[in-house]
Amino acid sequence: MEEASPYSLLDICLNFLTANLEKFCTERQDGTFCLQEPGMFPQEVADRLLQTMAFHGLLNDGTVGIFRGNQMRLKRACIRKAKISAVAFRKAFCHHKLVELDATGVNADITITDIISGLGSNKWIQQNLQCLVLNSLTLSLEDPYERCFSQLSGLRALSITNVLFYNEDLADVASLPRLESLDISNTSVTDITALLTCKDRLKSLTMHHLKCLKMTTTQILDVIRELKYLNHLDISDDKQFTSDIALRLLEQKDILPNLVSLDISGRKHVTDKAVQAFVLQRPTMQFVGLLATDAGYSEFLTGEGNLKVSGEANETQISEALKRYSERAFFVREALFHLFSLTHVMEKTKPEILKLVVIGMRNHPLNLPVQLAASACVFNLTKQDLAAGMPVRLLADVTHLLLKAMEHFPNHQQLSTEQTAQLGAELFIVRQLLQIVKQKTNQNLVDTTLKFTLSALWNLTDESPTTCRHFIENQGLELFMRVLESFPSESSIQQKVLGLLNNIAEVKELHSELMWKDFIDHISKLLHSVEVEVSYFAAGIIAHLISRGEQAWTLSRSQRTSLLEQLVQK
């Protein structure tokens, strides 16, 4: 598993460059960045750099300036959720020889027509761009607007989901001479008859939640029947419609002879018997989507053989669902709900499943039902000794996402809905953070993960007596003493550790827990640190403990007097 291995040297370098981009760049007169070094990046590295910047949300009019000119050679460009203008897009990306572009969720300042116009200005791209993803964008700010897809004559795959995309636009797309794969999920299409234009070349068609469709089931099936070269068909839905199209499709014997993948998740009236009959008539079938249906419970549809199945009947089906539907919030939530019920009795560490939960959390940070269900699953997958077998990178990702969820939904910090009242989010997070600190200390390794984890614990315990108690009850004090002993020359580590211990010392009810001679001796030595922040926090800890009077001080009185004198001298 990738998370069980150290970061690759390329990943480390790209993350460092991304985090410190300003240090490696000069600024042009228009405010955009330009890399100082004149060398040329290999194409694969340039693609990865762009992807890394997109992942961290760092693409804007200024930063994309580094992709102008010839220093970078992009081939597969990912600009997901970039905050850029049409002008910046054209200058940074449209001179490259792109074969793929993923522009999912870019800001509203740039439209689909802007993107295609920019791409169309490059004759090479017109003929050679093969894959274009334009999900969750605005088609055009003008009304009426000029149809523009026909410019991209080399396009083979187009995804245009969650867009106000109409029948006329579908007709424009269907006329593309090389189009083989099309995703029009959750668009405004009311009639799919235009697909007949590309019936002899279309191999993959995804029409998830096509809510505006006004055709009858018979009319839809008449069109689908003509698409004889389809390998993949997705007519899944979010359980909102009562249409019988899935069952009617399954009953057809003279339809889709080359199909290997059918997704009918979320559809009504689906039965195991009908699915099995359909699959047996098409022996090359490799996948059936049955999540949120009444099917998938027969021995034939377990998903554990050559036929993969996304569903809710067992762990294999649920894992398949989380893999395939990571971008669909409704299906992620459905899969997580069923995973939660399965993981109550989990006895074996399952990092591959935890990773799928992490992906769902990351893709839907503002969806409360997803975050609640995911948090509950995380608890079950890492409780007791299970966390010890998880890769530390994976635990760090989980913890970061849980903290983000608590930040986005402050009124649900205790996750106190009926469904997840048992979770105890703060206790869980403290335990996972301490587990990460323990692993890093055992490895004698100071890295960004350790520093982030210590900072997170410091922030969590700030003015939170309950979290401070969780820290003490889970042997946090003993562990942090080990950290101080293991990294005596790391002032940044000492500062974070002492900052947290200062939070503990502020809690009167935990005073007795800190009356430990070895602890006091170590803190007293740090009073004289040459690092101002370290001595400041050490003094704060001692001051809190002394201020409660001689009666509360259960160690040597002479030591208390000595420490008091040292504080006065400070």
N, C-alpha and C positions, 0 to 999 in steps of 0.2 A: 504494500500500500504506500502511496506517495507520501502521506503524512508521517509514516514511520521512519522516513529517511531524512537526512539533513537537507536543507535547501541547496539547490544546485548553485554553482558559482555564478552562472548566468543570472539566475533569479536574484541572488544577493546583489550583484552589480546593478541590475535594472531597478531593483527596489531602492537602492541607495541613490542612483542617478535621479529617479523619479522624486524621491523625498528631498533632494538637494538641487533641484533643476536650476534654480537661480544662480547657484555658485558656478555652474558649468556653462552658463549662457551670458551673452551680451544682449542688450536691448536695442532693437531697431528704433528709428524715429517714430514709427507708428505704434510703439509700445509692445510689439511682438518679440518673442524670444528667438535667438539664433545661437546655436552651439558654437563655443569658442574654437574648439579644435577643428581643423579643416578636413580630417579624415572622413572616410565613407563607411557607413554601417552596412554589414551584410544584410540582405533582404530579410532573412529569418529573424535576425536580431531587431531590425527596425519594426517588423510586425509585432514582435513580443513587447517591445518598448511601448508602442502605441496601445496595445492591449493592457499592459500594466497601468499606464496612465488612466485609461478608461475605467479600469477596476477600482482605482483609488479616487475616481471622480475629479480628476485634475485636468480634463480637457476643456479649454476655453479659448477665446480669440487670441490671447497672448501665448499660451503654451503650445498650441498647435503650430505656431510659427516655426518650430524646429523641423517641421516636415516640409517646409518650402525648399525649393532648390534641389540640389542633387546629393546632399550629404546622406539622405535617407532614400532607400528604394523600397517602397511598399508594394506588396502583392495582395495580401489578405488583411484588409483594414477593419479594425473594430473601433467604432467611435460611440459606443453605447452611452446614452445619457450625457453626451457632451453638451456644453453650453456655448454654442458657437453661432456666428452669423453666417448668412449665405456667402458673403464675400470671403470670410475667413476659410470656409469650407473649400471654396473654389481654389483659393491661393495655396492651401496646404495639401490638398489631396487630388485634385483633378488633373495634375500633370503626371501622376504616377501610372504605371501599367497595372492597374488593379484588375484582379479576376474575381475578388470577393469584397463586399462591403456590408457591414452590419451597422446600421444607423438607428437601432432600436432606441426609442425614448429620448432622442435629442430634443432640445428645448424648442418651444413654439416659435422662436425667432427664425427658424429655418423650416421650410415646408418640403413635402415630397417633390413638388414641381421644381423647387430651387435645387434640390439634390440631383434630380434627373437632368435638369438643364446644365448643371455644372459638369456632370459625368459626360453628357452628350457633347460638350465642347471639345472633348478629346476623341479623335477618330479611332484611336487604338482601343479605348475603353468601349466605344460604341460596338465594336465588332468582337471584343474578347471578354468583357465582363460577363461572368457566368452565374454568379450568385449574389442576390441583392435582398437584404432584409430591412424592411421599412415599417416595422411594427410600432404602434402607439404614436403615430405622427399626425400632423395636419396635412391633408392632401394639397390644399391651395388656399390662399387668402383672397383670391380673386373669384368673382362669380359673374359670368361664366369663366371657365378656365380652359386652356388649350390642353387636349389630351397629348401626353408626351412619352408614354412608355415605348412606343414604336421606334424611338431613337436607338434603343438598346437592342440591336438586332441579334447580338450574340448571347442574350440572356437565356439561361437554362432553368434557373430556380429563382422564384420570387415569393417572398413572404410579406404580406401586407395586412396583418391582423390588427384589430382594434382601431380601425380607421373608417372614416366616413367615405367609403369607397362604393360606388354605385354600379348599376348595370352597364352604363356606357363605358365606365372604366374597365370593367371586366371584359367587355368586347375589345377594347384597345389592347389589353394584356393578352387575350386569347389569340390575337393575330400575330404574336411574336413567333418567328419561324422556327426557333429552336427550343421553345419552352417545354420542359419536361416535368417540372415540379411547381405546384402552386398552393399557397396557403392563404385563404381568404376568411379565416375564422373571425367571428364577431365583427363583420363589416355590414354595410347597408344594402348588400345585394338582395334583390327580391326575386330574381329570375336567373337561373344558371344555364339557360339554353345556349348562351354564347360559347360555352365550353365545347360545343360540337365543332367549333372552328378548329380546335387543336386536338380533336379526338384521336388522331393517328399518331400523336407524339406525346401526349400527356401520360406520365407514368406514376405520378404521386399527386393526390388531391386531398387537401385538408380543409374541411368545412365545419370546424367545431363551433357550436353555438351560433349558427347562422340565423339569428333571431328575426330578421326581417323577411325571410323567405315566404312568398305568397303562392307558391306552386302547390298543387295537390301531391300526395304521396305518389300516385301513379305517374304524374308528370315528371317528378324528380327521378323516379326509377327509369323512366323512358330515356332520360338524358344519360344517367349512369350506365345503362345497358350498352350505349354506344361507345363508351370509353373502354374499349376492349383491351387496351394495352396497360391499363392501370395495374401497378404492383401494390400500391398502398392507397387505401381510402379511409378517411376519418370523418365520420358524421356524428361524433360524440356531442354531448350536451350537458349543461349544468343541472340536470333533473328538473328543468322548468317547463318542458313541453310534454304533452300527452300523446304526441304523434306516434303512430305505430310503424314508422318507416324502418326501424331496425328489424323488427319481426318480419315485415313484408320483404325486406331485402334478403334476410336469411332463408326465406321460403323460395327464392328464385333459383332455379337450376341452370338457366341459360344465360347467366350474367357473370361478368368479371372472371373469365377463365384463367387469367394470368396473376390473379391476386395472391399476394403472400402475406399481407398485413391488413387487418380490418379493425378499426376502433369504433365501438358503439357504446363506450362508457357513458353512464348517465342517462341512457335511453330506457324507456318503459317497455314492458311486455316481452323482455328477452328471457329465454329459457335455455337451460343446459342442453336439452334435446335438440332444439333448433340450431344452436351454435355447433354442436357436434356434427349434425347432418351436413351443415354448410362446409365445415372444415374437411370432412371425409370426402366430399365431392371435389375438393381442391387439395390434393396431397402435398403440394409444395408450400402450403400455408406455414408461416413461421411465428405469427403473432396475432393475438386477439385481445382487444381492450374491453374489459368487462367491469371496471370499477363503477360503483354506485348503480349497479343493476341487480337483478335477482339471480344472476347466473354466476358460474365459476366454481361451483361446489362439487361437481362430479369428479370422479377419478380421472376422466379423460382430460379435464381442464385444470389440473393442479398447477401447471406452469413449470413443472420440474423436469420435463423431457425436452424434446426438440421444439415443441410448440410453446412459445413464451406467452404468458397471460398476465395482464395487469388486472388486479382485482382486490378483494378484501378477505378471501377465504383462508389464506395462510401467509406466512412470512415471505415466501418467494413472490407471490402475487403482489403483495404490498410494496416490496422492494422494487419490483418492476414498475409499479405505478409511480413511485417517487422519482425513479430515473427518468421516465418518459414525460411526466407532467410537471416538472419543476417550475415551469413558467405559468402554470394555471392554478391560481390561488384556491379555487373551489376544490379541485381534485387533490391538491396537496393537503388541504385540511381534512378531506375525507380519508385519505390514506393514513394521515397521522392519527386520527381518531381510532382507526382500527389497529394501528401499530401499538398505540397506548394500551389497549386491552390485551394484546399479545405479550407485551413486555413486563407485565406484572410478575411473571414467574421466570424472568430471564436469569439464567445461571451462568451463561457463557458470554465472554466479552465479544461484542459485535461492532468493531470499528467501522466496517463497511456500511452498516445501517446507520450508525451515528453520523457518518459523513453525508448520507442522503438527507438526514434531518437538518443538518447544517445548511445544505444547499437550499432547502425549502425556506428556512429562516432568513437566509441572506437575500433570497429573491423577493420576499414579501415582508419587508421590515415594518410596514405600517398597517399590516393586516392583523388585527388583534386575535381573531379566532385561530389563525395559523400560528401566531407566536405562543398562545396559550397551549395549544395542542402540542407544539414542538417542545415547549419547556417541560411539559409533563412526560413526554417520551424521553427527553434528555435525562430527566431524573431517574427513570426506570433503567435506562441503559448504562448509567454510571453510578448507581447506588452501591453502597458497601464496598466490596473489593473489586467491582467491575472496572472502576476508574483506573485502577493500577495497571491494567492491561491495555489501556488506550494510549495511542501515540500522543506525546505531549503537545505537538502542533495542533492536533485535532481538539484536545481539551482547551487549548488557548483560544482557538476559533470559537468554540462553544461558549466559553466564558465571555468573550468579547461581545458575541451576539446577544447573550442573555442580558448583559449590562446595557446594551443598546436598546433592547426591548423594554427594560425598566425605565430607561430615559424617555423613550417614545410614549410610554403609557404609565406615567407616574402614579395614577390612581389605582394601578393594578400591580404595584410592587410586591404585594403579598400574594398575588395570583389567587385571590380568595374567592373565585367563582366556585360553584358547587362541584364543578368537574375537576378542579385542581387545588382544592383547599388543602389537601394533604401535602402539597409539594414543598412548602417551606422554602421559597425561592432564595432568601438571603442565606439560610443555612447551607443550602446546596452550593451556592456560588462560592461561599467561603471555603467549603471543603475542596472544591475543584481548584480554587486558586492556591490553597495550601499544598495540594497534591503537586501542582506544577512547580511551586517553590522547592518542595522536597526533592523532586526529580532533578532540577537544575543544581541544587546544592550537592546532591550525591554525585553529579557529574562534574562538580567544581567548575561550572560553566556560567560566565556572565554574558548574557546576550540581551537582545531587545525584548524577547519573550519574558525573561526574568524581570527586567526593569518595568515592563508594562504590568506584569502581575503584581509586583510590589506596589506600584502606583495605584492599581485598582483596589487592592486591599486597604491602602491608606485612605483612599477616597470613601470606600464603603464604611469604614469605621468612624469617619468624621461625624461627630454629634449623633452617633447611633449606638446607644448602650446595648441594644439587643445584638447587633452585629459584633460588638466588642466581646460580648459573652460567648457568642458562637466561636470567635477566634480563640479564646482561652480554653473553652471546653473541648476543642479539637486539637489540643496540644500546639497551638500556634506560638505560645511563648517559648517553649522548648525549641521549636524549629527555628524561630528567629534568633535565638541565642546561637544556634549552629551557623546560621547565615553570617552573623557578625564575626564569629570565630573563623569561618571559611574564607571570608573576603575582607581581611583587616585593612587592606590598602585601597579598597574601592569606596571612595567617599560618596559617590552617587548612590550606591547600595546602602551604605550606613545611614544616609540622610532619609531615605524612604522607610527603612526599618524603624529608625528612631521616631520619625513622624507618626507612624502608626502606633508605636508603643506610647507615645505622648497622648494619643487619643484614648488608649486603654487607661492610662494613668489618670485621666480626667474623670473616669467613672468611679465614683466613691464606692459603689458596691463591689468593685473588683480590686479594691485596695489590697486586701489580704493575699490575693493571688500574686502580687508583685513583691511581697515580702519574702524574697528568696535571695539568700546571701550571694550566690554566684551571679545572679542577675544584677544586683545592686553594685557589686564589685566591678563588673564589666562596664556598666553605665558610668560609674564614677571615673573610670579611666578615660572615657570619651569626653568627659567635661573639659579635658585639656587638649582636645584635638585642635590642630592648626586650621582645620576647616570650620569656618564660622557657623555654617548651618548645622554641622554635626554637634558641635559644643552647645549650640543654642537649644536643640531638641533634647540633648542629654540633660541640660540644666532644667528644662521644662519638666521632664519626667521626675527628676529628684525634687523639684520645687512642689509639684503636686503631692508627692508622697510625704514630704516633711510638713507641709502646711496643715495636715490633719491632726497635728499635735503628737506629743510624746506617747500618749496612751495607744494611739493607732500604730505607732512604730514598734514592731515586735522583734526587731533585730537589735544589734548592739547599740546602746545609747551613745557610746563614745563615737561610733561611726556616724550616727545622726548629727552629733555636734560638729564633727569634722566636715561633713558634707555641707552643713549650714554655713560654716566659715568659708568654705570654698565658693559657695554661691554668692556670699557677700563680696568676696574678692573679685568675682566675675563682673 
